[in-house]
C-alpha cells in the first residue's frame, strides 16, 4: 500500500492548524522533487526545452520561499536576497546542490513559521519595493500556491529533459 500524501498523514506537532497546510505543501514539494529529479544529470537540470530549465525553477522556488517568508514576517528583502534573485537563471549548481538549496529554504521557512502568532493571520503586510498590500494569511496562501506552481513546472521540465535528452 502506498503512503498517503502529506496532508493525509495527520497533524504535525508544534505547528498551528492554520499554518499546517503550508507544512504539508512543503513536504509534498520535497517528496515530488526527490522522485522526479532523481537520476537527472547536471546538464539535464540546466537544459532548456522551449522553457526555463529545471535548475531555474528549483533556484526560483528556493529563493521565492525565502522572500515571501520575509514579507510574511513583516520584513524587507536584504541585499543578499536581492542578489540571489538576480542570479536564479545562472547554471551554477549541481542537481544535488539544487535539491539541498530547496530543502534548506523550506526548512528555514518552517522554522520561522513555527513562531508565527496565529492571532496575526489577518495582520497587514507590505510586499516589495512598491509595498503592495497583503496580509499574513494572504502570504501563507501565496507561499503554498507559488511554491507548487514552480514544483509543477519543475516536474514538467524533468519529464521533458528525460524525453528529449
Secondary structure, 3 states (H helix, E strand, C coil): CCCCCHHHCCCCCCCCHHHHHHHHHHHHHHHHHHHHHCCCCHHHHHCCCCCCCHHHHHHHHHHHHHHHHHHHCCCCCCHHHHHHHHCCCCCCCCHHHHHHHHHHHHHHHHHHHCCCCHHHCCCEEEECCCCEEEEHHHHHHHHHHHHHHHHHHHHHHHHHHHHHC
